[in-house]
Amino acid sequence: MEIFRLSKDFPKEERYSLTDQVRRSSRSVCANITEAWRKRRYPAAFVAKLSDAEGEAAETQTWLQFAVECEYIDREKAKVLYSEYDAILGMLVRMISDPASWTLPPNK
């Protein structure tokens, strides 16, 4: 939500490019984690959705870098957000590396 709030101040000419991209990718992280959780009966599907979330988190970091370079976001604020995404990425990698700890046992 912080990215959404910050992106409200991006210039109008960025509405259909950077603003849309950073909002889409940041929202996609959460949505993909939600989908993964609902698919935890199927380890491969669980991991696939978490991998999608990982990609979207990394993409969000890229858009944050662009926003800083375009001077739309303060460097220090972006640094905090970037670090938060680093933490999210770490959690996703751990979950992907050990899906058995997160998925449901197979039906017998």
C-alpha positions as a Markdown table, in Angstrom:
| # | Residue | x | y | z |
|---|---|---|---|---|
| 1 | Met | 0.0 | 0.0 | 0.0 |
| 2 | Glu | 2.9 | 2.3 | 0.6 |
| 3 | Ile | 3.9 | 2.0 | -3.1 |
| 4 | Phe | 0.4 | 2.8 | -4.1 |
| 5 | Arg | 0.4 | 5.9 | -1.9 |
| 6 | Leu | 3.8 | 7.1 | -3.2 |
| 7 | Ser | 2.9 | 6.5 | -6.8 |
| 8 | Lys | -0.1 | 8.8 | -6.5 |
| 9 | Asp | 2.5 | 11.6 | -6.7 |
| 10 | Phe | 4.1 | 10.4 | -9.9 |
| 11 | Pro | 3.7 | 12.7 | -12.9 |
| 12 | Lys | 0.6 | 12.2 | -15.1 |
| 13 | Glu | 2.7 | 11.2 | -18.0 |
| 14 | Glu | 3.8 | 8.1 | -16.0 |
| 15 | Arg | 0.2 | 7.0 | -15.4 |
| 16 | Tyr | 0.2 | 4.2 | -18.0 |
| 17 | Ser | 3.9 | 3.2 | -17.6 |
| 18 | Leu | 5.9 | 3.4 | -14.4 |
| 19 | Thr | 2.9 | 4.1 | -12.1 |
| 20 | Asp | 0.9 | 1.2 | -13.6 |
| 21 | Gln | 3.9 | -1.2 | -13.6 |
| 22 | Val | 5.0 | -0.6 | -10.0 |
| 23 | Arg | 1.5 | -0.9 | -8.7 |
| 24 | Arg | 0.8 | -4.0 | -10.7 |
| 25 | Ser | 4.0 | -5.8 | -9.7 |
| 26 | Ser | 3.7 | -4.9 | -6.0 |
| 27 | Arg | 0.1 | -6.1 | -5.9 |
| 28 | Ser | 1.0 | -9.2 | -7.7 |
| 29 | Val | 3.3 | -10.3 | -5.0 |
| 30 | Cys | 0.5 | -10.6 | -2.4 |
| 31 | Ala | -1.9 | -12.1 | -4.9 |
| 32 | Asn | 0.5 | -14.8 | -5.9 |
| 33 | Ile | 1.3 | -15.7 | -2.3 |
| 34 | Thr | -2.5 | -16.0 | -1.7 |
| 35 | Glu | -2.9 | -18.3 | -4.7 |
| 36 | Ala | 0.1 | -20.3 | -3.5 |
| 37 | Trp | -1.5 | -20.8 | -0.1 |
| 38 | Arg | -4.8 | -22.0 | -1.6 |
| 39 | Lys | -2.8 | -24.5 | -3.8 |
| 40 | Arg | -0.8 | -25.9 | -0.9 |
| 41 | Arg | -2.3 | -29.3 | -1.5 |
| 42 | Tyr | -0.2 | -29.5 | -4.6 |
| 43 | Pro | 3.5 | -28.9 | -3.9 |
| 44 | Ala | 4.4 | -28.1 | -7.5 |
| 45 | Ala | 1.6 | -25.6 | -8.0 |
| 46 | Phe | 2.5 | -24.1 | -4.6 |
| 47 | Val | 6.1 | -23.6 | -5.6 |
| 48 | Ala | 5.1 | -22.3 | -9.1 |
| 49 | Lys | 2.9 | -19.5 | -7.5 |
| 50 | Leu | 5.6 | -18.6 | -5.0 |
| 51 | Ser | 8.1 | -18.4 | -7.9 |
| 52 | Asp | 5.7 | -16.0 | -9.6 |
| 53 | Ala | 5.6 | -13.9 | -6.4 |
| 54 | Glu | 9.4 | -13.9 | -6.3 |
| 55 | Gly | 9.6 | -12.6 | -9.8 |
| 56 | Glu | 7.1 | -9.9 | -9.1 |
| 57 | Ala | 8.9 | -8.8 | -6.0 |
| 58 | Ala | 12.2 | -8.5 | -7.9 |
| 59 | Glu | 10.3 | -6.6 | -10.7 |
| 60 | Thr | 8.9 | -4.2 | -8.0 |
| 61 | Gln | 12.5 | -3.5 | -6.9 |
| 62 | Thr | 13.4 | -2.6 | -10.5 |
| 63 | Trp | 10.6 | -0.1 | -10.8 |
| 64 | Leu | 11.5 | 1.4 | -7.4 |
| 65 | Gln | 15.0 | 2.0 | -8.8 |
| 66 | Phe | 13.5 | 3.7 | -11.9 |
| 67 | Ala | 11.3 | 5.9 | -9.7 |
| 68 | Val | 14.4 | 7.0 | -7.7 |
| 69 | Glu | 16.4 | 7.7 | -10.8 |
| 70 | Cys | 13.5 | 9.7 | -12.2 |
| 71 | Glu | 13.3 | 11.6 | -8.9 |
| 72 | Tyr | 9.8 | 10.5 | -8.2 |
| 73 | Ile | 10.6 | 8.8 | -4.9 |
| 74 | Asp | 13.1 | 9.9 | -2.2 |
| 75 | Arg | 16.2 | 7.7 | -2.3 |
| 76 | Glu | 15.9 | 6.9 | 1.4 |
| 77 | Lys | 12.3 | 6.0 | 1.3 |
| 78 | Ala | 13.0 | 3.7 | -1.7 |
| 79 | Lys | 15.9 | 2.2 | 0.2 |
| 80 | Val | 13.5 | 1.2 | 3.0 |
| 81 | Leu | 11.0 | -0.3 | 0.5 |
| 82 | Tyr | 13.7 | -2.1 | -1.4 |
| 83 | Ser | 15.0 | -3.7 | 1.9 |
| 84 | Glu | 11.4 | -4.8 | 2.7 |
| 85 | Tyr | 11.3 | -6.5 | -0.6 |
| 86 | Asp | 14.6 | -8.1 | 0.0 |
| 87 | Ala | 13.1 | -9.6 | 3.2 |
| 88 | Ile | 10.1 | -10.8 | 1.3 |
| 89 | Leu | 12.3 | -12.4 | -1.3 |
| 90 | Gly | 14.3 | -14.2 | 1.4 |
| 91 | Met | 11.1 | -15.6 | 2.9 |
| 92 | Leu | 9.9 | -16.7 | -0.6 |
| 93 | Val | 13.1 | -18.4 | -1.4 |
| 94 | Arg | 13.0 | -20.3 | 2.0 |
| 95 | Met | 9.5 | -21.4 | 1.3 |
| 96 | Ile | 10.3 | -22.5 | -2.2 |
| 97 | Ser | 13.3 | -24.4 | -0.9 |
| 98 | Asp | 11.3 | -26.4 | 1.6 |
| 99 | Pro | 7.7 | -26.7 | 0.3 |
| 100 | Ala | 7.0 | -29.7 | 2.5 |
| 101 | Ser | 7.0 | -27.5 | 5.6 |
| 102 | Trp | 4.3 | -25.4 | 4.0 |
| 103 | Thr | 2.1 | -27.8 | 2.0 |
| 104 | Leu | -0.6 | -30.1 | 3.2 |
| 105 | Pro | 0.2 | -33.8 | 3.5 |
| 106 | Pro | -1.1 | -36.0 | 0.6 |
| 107 | Asn | -4.5 | -37.6 | 1.0 |
| 108 | Lys | -4.3 | -41.3 | 1.6 |
